[in-house]
């Protein structure tokens, strides 16, 4: 026969000495913590910051990839094509930003 016992929230586990089995430990099931709601006023700003971070990352990766490719193709290729590479990276970042915000 099992007995239901109400325990305080601070109790995590119970250990007791059973006459035949020895020491027995019971773990109390923990509740999943509730997710805190953010304020509605700051939701748009938060979304914009996340979109900006994603766009900056995409632009930086695009610039690094293009510079590495140009350096491999020709001598001082990254420096020669810096303006076009940075322009294309900026366009890529803007595209990612628009897609995240839309």
KAJO-V822111 format. One record per helix or strand of 2 or more residues. SS is the DSSP state (~ for helix, > for strand). FROM is the first residue (numbers start at 1). TO is the last residue. If there is no record, write none. Layout:
BEGIN
ss=SS from=FROM to=TO
ss=SS from=FROM to=TO
END
This chain:
BEGIN
ss=> from=13 to=18
ss=> from=22 to=27
ss=~ from=40 to=73
ss=~ from=77 to=80
ss=~ from=82 to=101
END
